[in-house]
């Protein structure tokens, strides 16, 4: 027998090799025992009798000892009975596809306690068990991983900040050659004239010695479907969220799964499992237990944060895309790890492989997007300050794949469309960041409170340039990102981009609506509410037009909130209604929208979470909004600011019909359109455009979504599922 490995059988029944350094649950002699093909009796010979207990000892559950030259075991000889090997050993009750049992077979130690984890022989990974490459810098043969900064094995680099204990002028005295790693611990690597990294060994960090066992446990969970799941990930998820380098990932996996960080290996599998039925190879098979895989992914991610690498941020971002993994604290950790890796810096001239520079830029912007959208979702201040962000804009050179690399298999995602989608999502996140900073930050909220009754005009003055930027962003979208641009038998993630645009628009209007209860200008109030209503109907029309190709594709993590935000915006319009009739109008729209989400959730399960968020936000909404006592006109005391509830009907005229075309004066209109960039635009034009209910307060773009009948077509929405 080969000393380096031991033969065993995988869950699929195929012989493979057991890695030498894995703990074995049975002695090596016991593996010489084999069941005959008829599955009834074993081969009876002296070797067999020494490799397994006899029938009597098995029943007693006693140790079976056979002395050299003896024909019976010690106990059978003592009891003067036959020593037979006829009965077939009962198979284990555990199944290789029962992943909860796999996880239970691993006793996870507490910090400082000796590990007691043991793998069952039946659940070892069936392939990729050869030793991983130890040092990519000295790797023999071709490899993309030579001389990388953030993807090395057994060591990690920490960015040396200008104010830390390592004085840049002093570490420059080091004689390290450019691009060459020192083998000793705590060496420095200079990547540019200004930027350096402190290189430290992974050894000694938390759970480092057990990383191989974690990797084998993860691979065992999905075995023998690991490669098929990776192909599925790069077909569907990666084109629309390109934060990995496909060739680098596949190069590693072809050698062994042990070259990865456990968290990134698990994260790719978890996202791929969402599209299990889109693989002809996997669709008819039993799906592995995602819950067990997620437990290992989160556990191992907590360990690798202490030895940060590019794969650490990649794993964190991928796990945050799963429907139930949204975590503000995890995002904070990923931003911190990204700063450790220098992702917030301009790496354009760094002495690292060009593909790594592109990967760093994509990953940096993905981190920025995650932080910005999470700031909106959680209502928290952003972790990233623009004053400390030097990453250059993405270009085509930063994306290694092109249309030529596209997979033609049914259900794949278009590579070129995904690249454009990612870039425009980044630029939209930058605008959203400014919206949150200008209108929702602690300082902005205080400024709005300070202006008192002029809050509406103050917010509009701050919102106007942001609205112009949103309109320009939408106008500049390429045709390939049009919602109607869907190819036959191809999935399309453009839905999450357009939904993000509507969420950004609603975020602007939402802040304006909050100021209306203290607005003492009835005409201005009506203008703002009409604009908000129009934007709501446009957003509902967009959701109604989603196709199965959109719904079943990859959706960005914030999408579940963005869908809910449309319903929350409806509720806000309802609770601030000026009459019972207007409130009833919005209650009807809410019911229609929930129905649309319900039938769509058959294709996109995460929409169930969106509906749950809507319900939590609008508890008792119907009872409150249909209470006629809310709509009694009240006078507004110019010397005080009424409460939100007390001022819902402020400045409301008894003779005014709700949601009728506003009739503001030209002077009032001028205060809202004085910053309009169109030199040919006149107040009468603005006045006439507002007579059209399909035109928002600022947006006169003829290409914008307008569907006045969207709310009447909900009964047919299930036809597209």
N, C-alpha and C positions, 0 to 999 in steps of 0.2 A: 504493500500500500504506500502511496505517495505520502511523504512526511509533511508536505505543505498543506494538504487538504484532505477532506474525508468525504466520501460519496454519500449522498442522501437524496431523498425525493422531495420535490417541491409540491405545493398544493395542487398543481396541475398534473402531478404524476410523473413528470419528466425528471430524469436523473440530472443532478448538477453537483456543485462543489460547496462544501461547508468551509467558510473562512476559519483559518486555524485559530485566530485569537478570540473567537466567540466561545463563551462558556457552554459546555455540553451538558445536557440533562441526563445522559446515559453514558455508560462506559463505551469505549471504542469497540470492545469485543462484541457488545450486544448488537452491533450493526451487521455482524456476519450472519445473523439469523435471517432466513428468507422464507416466505410462505410460498407453497407450490402454486402453480397457475390455476389449479382447480379450487384454490382457496379453502382446502379442507385439512390438509396435514402438512407438517413441515418435513424436511429431509431429516432422517434420523442418522446421525453419525456422531463420532466422538467430539468433533468440533462444535456441533450444535449443542450437545449436552453441556458443554462448557460455556456456551454463550447465552444460554437462557435457562430460567428455572424449569424444573420438571413439573408435570401436571399436579402432583401432590403438593409440592412446595408453593406453587402458585395459588392453590386453594387456601393453604394455610397462611399465605402472604409472608412466608418465611424465606430467609436467604438459603439458596440452593448451593451447597458446596460439594464438589466432586474431587476426591483425592486422586493424585496421579496413579494411573493404572487401575482404578476402581471402576466397576461397571454400574454402580449405583451411587447416588448421592449419600451423604452422611445420614440424613434423616430417614430416607427410605431404607437404608441398611439397618438403622436402629430399630425401625418399626417392622422390619422384615416384610416389606411390601414391594411390589413392582415399581420400578422407576421408569416411567414412560414419558414420551414427548409427542403424544398423539393429538391432544386437544389444541385447537387454534386459539391463540391469544385474542382476547376481545379488543376491538379497535377503540381508540380514544373517542369519547363523546364530543370532544371539541371539533369544530369545523374550521377550516382555514379561512372561510369567508366571514366567520363570526368575529368581527373585529373587536367587539367589546371584550371577548375572551382573550384576544391577543393583547389588549391593553392591560387586562388584569394579570396576565402572565409576567408583567413587568412591575416589580415593586420599586416605585420611585422613592429614592431616599431623600431624607431631609438634609439640609446643608450640614456638613460635618459628620454625617453618619455613613458608614461603609455601605456601598451599594450591594443590594441583594438581588439584582435583576437577573433573571434567567430566561432564555428563550426555549420554547418547545422545539423539538427537532422538526416537527411538521410545519413550522411557521417561519422558516428562515428564507431570506430573499433568494430567488431562483437564479439570479445572474449578477453580473457586475461586482463579483466578490474579490477581484484582484486588488492589490494594494494601490491606493491613490498616489498620484504624482506628489512627491514631497516638496520640491522647490521648482516652481515654474521658471525661475530665472536661469536655472541650469538644466532645464528639461531637454532631453535629447530628442531630436526630431522636430518637425514643424508644429507650432502651436501659436494661437493668438494670445496666449496668456503670459508670454515672456515679458519681463520688465514692466508689468502692470503695477499700479500703485495700490488700488483698492480691492484687488481680487487675489492677493497672494494667500498661500496656505501657511499655517503655523505662525503667522505674524500679522499685525495690523498697524495701521498708521494713524496718528492723531495730529491734527493740524496745530502748528505752533503759532498761536496768536501773538500779536505785537505787544500785548501788555502782560503776558504770562511770565513765568519764572525763567524761561529760556530766552535770553537776550539774543535777538536776531544777529546783531553784530558779532556776538561771540561764537554762535554756532557756525557762522560762516568760516571760522578758522579751521573747521574740520576738513580733513583731507579726503573726504569721500569723493570718489570719482563720479562723474555725472552718470546717472542711470544704473549704478552698480550698488547692489545691496551688500552690507556687511553682515557677517554671520553672527556676530556678537549681539547681545541684547542692548536695547536703548541706543541704537544708532540713529542718525538723522539722514533724511533723504531730501535733497533740494530739487524742487521741480521747476523753479523759475528763479529769477534774480531776487524776488521778494518772498516767495512762499516755500516753506519747508515743513516736513512731517517728521515726527518722532516715531520711529519704528520700534515696536515692542513685541515680544513673543506672546503667542496665545497660551502657551503652557503656564499653568498656575492660575488661570482664570476659572471662573465657576463652571463646573461640570465639563471641563475640556476633555478630561480623560475618558468620558463616556459618550463623546460625540459619535463615535463609530457605532455604538450600540443604538443610539437614537436614530441614526440614519438607517440601520438595518431594520429597526422596528417600523419606521415609516414605509420603507420599501416593502416589508412583509405585508403591510395592510393592503396595499394595492396590487400585490403580486398575483398573477403574472402580467398585469395590465399597465405597468409603469410607462413603457415606451408609447403605448397607444394613447394614454392620457396626456403625455407630453405633446404628442402630435396634435391632439385635440386642442390643447391650450394655444399652441402657436397658429392654429388654423382660425380660431374664433376670437379669443381674448386678446392676444398679443397685437394684432394689427390696429385695434382701436385704443390700446393702452400699452404702447411700446416702451416699457421701462426695463426690459431685459435685452440682452444681446443674443439673438437666436443661435448664431453659429458657435459662440462661446459656450452657451448652455449645452448644446448638443455635443460639442467636443468633449466636455466633461462627462456627460452621461454615457457616451460611447466607451469611455475608459472604465468608469465605475461610478455608481451613485454616491460613493463615499468621498468624492471630491467636493461635494456641496456642503453648505451649511444646512443643518437639518430643517431649519425654518423655511428656507426658500424652496427646498425640495417638496416639503409638505404643502406650502402655499400654492405652488403650481398645480399640484394634484387636486387640491380642494376646489380651485376655480374651474379646472377642467371637468370635474365631476358634475358641475351644473349643466354641462352639455353632453352628458353621457349618451343620450339617445341620438346624437348627431354623428356618432361613429358607427359605421356598418359593422365594425369588428366587435363593438361592445354592446350595442343596443339590446341584443337578445340575452345578455348575461346578467347575472345578479350584481347589483351595484354595491361597492364597498361601503362601509359605515363611515360617513363623513364626520359624525360626531367624534368618534375615536381619533380620527386623523386631526381634527381641529384641536383636540386636547393636547396632542403631542406638539402640534405647531406652536401653540401659544406658550407651552412650557419651554420649548427649546428657544423660542424667540427671546424669552426673558434671560436666558443664559448668554446668548451671543451678543446682547447689548453691551456686555462687559468687554467684548473684543470686536468693536465695530468694524464692519466692512461694507462695501457697496451692497452685498447680498443681504445685509441686515435691513437696510432701508427698503430694498426691493421686496423682501418678505413682509415687512410691516405694511407697506402700501397695498400689496396684494391681499393680505388678510383683511385689511380695512375695506376692501371692495365687497366682501361677503355680506349678505343681508343682515346678519345678526352680530357683526363684529365691530360696529361703529363705536369708537372709544376716544373721548377727548384726551384722556391721559396717555393713551398709546400714541396719538398724534404728536403730543408734546415730546414724548420719548424719541420718536422718529425725527423730529426737527432737531433735537439735541444731537442725535447720532449723525445726522446730515451735516451739522456744523462741525462735529469732530472730524468728519471726512473732508471738510472744506467744500461742500457742495454749494455753498452760498457765494463762492468766489468765481472769478473769471478764469477758466482753465484753458483758454484758447491757445496760449503759448507754453503750456506746461510740457515738460519732457516726459511724456507718457504716450503710449500708442494712440494714434489718431482715433481709433474706434472707441477707446476708453474716454476720450474727451467728449465725443458725441454722446456716449452713454451717460456720462456725468451731467451733461446739460439736460438731457431728457429726464433723468431722474430728479434733478434739482427742480425743474419746472413741475414735475408731477408732485413733488413734495410741497411746492408753493400752492398748487391747485388744491391739494388735500387740506392744507392749513386754512386756506381762504374759505373754501366751501364748508369746512367743518366749523369755522367761526360763525358763519351764517346759521348752520344747522343747530349748533349748541348755544348760540347767543353769547359767545365768549370773545375776548380780545385775541387778535391774531398773535402767533408766536414769532412771526417774521416781520421785521421792520424794513421798509424800503431803503432806509439809509444804510443798511448792512446787507444789501442784496446787489451783487455785481455780475450776475449771470447774464450772458448775452442772449439775444433772441435766437430762437431755433431757426435753422436753415435746412435745406434739403440734404446737405452734406452730413447732418447730424443723424440721419436715419439710414442704417446700412441696407435695409431691404427696399426693393422697388417693386413695381408691378410685375416684373419678370419672376419674382420670388413667390408670387401668389399661388395658393393652393386651389386647384380647380375642382376639388371634391365638393359634392353637394353640401350646402350648409356652412361654407367657409365665409370669411369676411374679406372684403377688398382691401389690399394693402395700401394703395394710393389714397383711397378715401379715408382710411384710418389715419394716415399721416396728416392729411389736411384737417381732419376732425380734431386730432390731438393739439395741433398748433393753434387752431381757432379757440379751442377750449381754454388754452393757456391765456390767450389775449383777453378772453371774456373774464377769466378769473382776475386779471389785473384791474379791469373796470369794476368788478364786484368789490374788490378790495378797497377801492377808492369810495365806492358807495357806502360800505360799512364804516369806513373811517370818517367820512363827511357827515353821515346822518345817524349812525348808530353807536359811535364810540362814546365813552363816558363824557369826554369833553364836549362832543357835539350835542349830546342829550342835555347837558347843563346849559349850553348856549340857547337851545330851543326853549327851555323853561324860562330862561332869563328874559327873552323878548316878549313873553306873555301873550297878549291878544294878537300880536303881529307874527305869531309862530308860523302860520300858513304861508304868508309871503316870504318869511325868512327861509323856510324849508324849500319853497319853490325856487328861490334864487340860488340855492345850493344844488338843487336837483337838476336844474335846467342844463348845465354843461355836461352832466353825467348822462342825461337822457340823449343829448346830441351824440355823445360817444357811442352809446348803445345803438342808436339808429345807424350811425356810420358803420359800426361793426356788422350789423345785420345786412346792410346794403352791400358790403364787400365780401360776403360769403360767396365762394365759387359755386358754380352750377353743380359740381359733383356732390356738394353737401345739401342740395335741395332734397326735401323730404320725398319728393316723387321719384327721385333717382334711385330706383331699386332694381337690381338685376335678378333675373330668373334664377331660383334656387340658390340665392345668396342672402346671408343675413346682413343687416345694416344697423349700425349703432348711432346713426345720425339723430335718432330720436332723443338721446340724452343730451346732445348739444343744443337742439332747439328748445327742449324743455328747460335747460339751464338759462337760455335767453329769456324765456317767459318768466322764470323765477326771478331773474335780475330786474326785469321790468316791474314785476309785482312788488319786489322789495322796495323800489322807489315809491310806488303808489301807496304802499302800505304805510310808509312813514308820513306821507302827506295826509292820509285819511285820519291818522291819529291826532292831527292838529285841528281838524275841522270842528270838533265840538266847541271850541272856543273862538271860532272864526265869526266875526261880526259883519261879514259881507255876504248876504244871501246869494248874490250872483256868483261870487267867487266860489262859494260852497257848492253851488250847482254845477259849475264848470268842472271842478275837481271830481265830484262824484260821477258825473257823466263820463269823464275820461277813465276813471277807475272801472266803471261798468263795462265800457267798451273793451278795455284790456282783458277783463275777466272773460267776456264772451269769446274773444279771440283765443285765449288760452284753452277754453273748453272745446272750441272748434278744432284746435290742434290735437288734443287728446282723442277726440272722436275720429280723427283721420289716421291714427296710428294703424299700421298694418301688422299682420303676424310676423313679417320679416323684421320689423322694428321691435315688437314686443318680446320676441324670443331670442334676441341678440344680447350681447353684453351691455349692461347698464352701469353707469358710473355710480359710486356709492351714494351721492347726494340725491339721486333721482327719486328714491322713495320719499325723501323729504320734499322735493320739488313738486311731486304729484300732490302730496298732502297740502303744500303751501297754497295751491290753487283753491282747495276746499276751505282752508283757513281764511283766505282772502274773501271768499264768499261769505263766511261767517262774520267777518269784520264788517263787510258792507251791510249785512243783515242787521247786526246789532246796533249799527249807527244809522239805520234807516230813518227817514223823516216822516214816515207814515206806516200804518199797518199794512196798507196795500203794497208798499214798496218792500216791506219785510217779507210779505207772502211771496213776492216775486223771487227774492233770493232764496227763501226756503225751498221753493220749487226747483230752483237751479241746483241747490245742494243735493236734493234727492236724485235729480237727473245725473249729476256728476258721480255720485256714489254708485249708481247703477252702471255707468260706463266703466268705472274702475272694477266693479265686481265681475262683469263679463270679461274684461280684459285680463283679470287676474288668473284666468284659466291658462293664459299664455305667459304671464309674468307673475309668479307667485309673490314677489316682494310687494305687489300692490295691496296685498292684505294688510301689510304693515302701514301703508299709506292711509288706508281707510281707518285703521285703528287710531292713528295719530289724529286724523280729522275728528273722530268721535270723542277722543279725550279733550280736544280743544273746544269742541262745541257742545259740551254737556249742558242740558236743559235749555238749549238755544231756542227751540220752538216755543216753549212755555213763556220765556222772557220776551221774545220778539212779538208775540201775538197779544201781549198785554196792552190794551188800548190806553191805559193810564200813562204809558211812556210817551205818548205822542201829543200830550197837552202842551200847547205853545207856552213858552216861558220867556220872561224878559232876561236879558243879559246885563248884569251890573258891570258897567265899564270900569269900575274900580277894583273888581275882583275877578279871579279866574275860576269859573265853575268847575266842579268835578266832571269826570268823564261821563257818568250816567246822567248828571243833572243837566248837561249841556248838549245832549244828543240832538234836541230839537231847537237849539238856539238859532235865532235869526230866521226862523221858519215862518212863512206867510200862510195864513189860513186859506187864502184863495189860490195858493200855488199847487198845481198838480205835480206829484213826484215824477222825476225822470222825464219831464218835458224838455224840449229844446230850450236851452238857456238864452236869455236876451240881455247879455251884459253890455255895458257902454264901451265905446272905443277906448276911453281912458283906462277902464279896468283891464281890458284886454292888453293894452300896451305894456302893463307891468309884467306880463308873462311872456311876451314875445319880443322884448327889446333886445334879447341876445340871439335871436334867430340868425343863423349864418347866411341865409339866402337874402342877398341884397334886393332882389326884386319882390320880396315878400312884403305885403301890406296888411294893415289891420283889417280892412274889409275882407281880404282873402281869409284871414284867420277866423273872422267872425262867421263867414259863410261856411267855412269848413267845419266849424263846430256845430252847425245845424245838422250835419250828417252824423248819425249815431255810430257809424262805422269808422269814425276818425277819432283817434285819441287826442289828448290835450296837446301833444307835441308832434305826434308821428303822422306825417302826410305821405309816407312812402307807399306808392301804389302796389308794391310787391309784398307789403306786410300781410300777415295772416288776417283775413277778415271773413268771417262766416256767420252772418246774422241769423242763419237758420240752424246753427249748431245745436241749440238747446231744444229744437223741435225734432231732431233726428236721433235722439237717444234710443228710441225703441228699435232702431235698426242696427244699433252698434254691435249686437252679438253676431251679425252676419260675417264680420271680418275675422272672427276668432276660429 
